[in-house]
């Protein structure tokens, strides 16, 4: 029996027990759960929701499930939020969650299947976005929230899950996000720019020649290009810098170490992936390269308005899939095609190193004293 199956069976009796009770909408919730298993970037983009919940309910206990690998970024409990390790394939993490019963309010961003986890944990009122498919994923949801019909950044979209309005304005603060690596990586003494080559999909990779041209421009202007990637992506770095001329971190950093590296950089250039959104929470100026992804989902967030960020995205006809977490939104333009069905990845090839350098140069000038 797989770990996922065992984890589901552990929840059955709780589903039956709590499912027989009528839901009760809380007037002033004292225990609030955010139930999800999102990837790194989408998890970090919940920061505005955490900030708003704390501003609205200053005395409440607020907890959020997340992949155990992300826990180090929440060790200091930003906004007083308790991180709860959760891996649906690891029964031990599910058992620990089921021991933590009794929540007045549960919010489910993204995939509504995690409303079942909220139900098993004893959530009395569950709010989630409408339209997830298949429909059984939303059966435990007491209140479904309509998705916006006009463009809204994903970080701000999740504020719609809040049960009350109006919302207080909360923006990013470095004091809220303290990450202390247990073993900080060694960083260059000279000003440096992080070039993170990795991404969640090969269709988001920028050509090695483009990275190389950008790294050379950075070096010519007195800064050090620092190359990084995720585990198993070392070949991306070798393809543009086989002699190891520049400092490199080939997938050998934990997330808290990567935070340390990015936070001390002059800027970071990165495809549309989790590290880009990690960079925004460090306050470091960031340039995002958007190919198959939708830049509009991650720009113009009120919470991040004080952090320098530029998205570079080229118009292309095949970025034409209007889906977000399996829900259709007419204003969303994305592409979820695989590398097999789209081997050329023209959306990334259209982004030119010179254009990226121009944007990066402006951002680093603004940061320089």
Secondary structure, DSSP 8 states (H G I E B T S, - for coil): --HHHHHHHHHHHHHHHHHTS-----SS-SEEEE-----HHHHHTTHHHHHHHHHH-TTSEEEEEE-GGGGGGGTT-GGG-EEEE--TT-HHHHHHHHTS--BSEEEE-S-GGGHHHHHHTTBSSEEEES--SSGGGGTT-SEEE---SS---HHHHGGGGSSSSS-------GGG-----SS-----SS-EEEEE---SSGGG---HHHHHHHHHHHHHTT-EEEEEE-TT-HHHHHHH-TT--S-EEES---HHHHHHHHHTSSEEEEESSHHHHHHHHHT--EEEEESSS-GGGTSS-STTTTS-EEEEE---TT--B-EETTEE-TT--B----TTT-SS-HHHHTS-HHHHHHHHHHHHHHH--
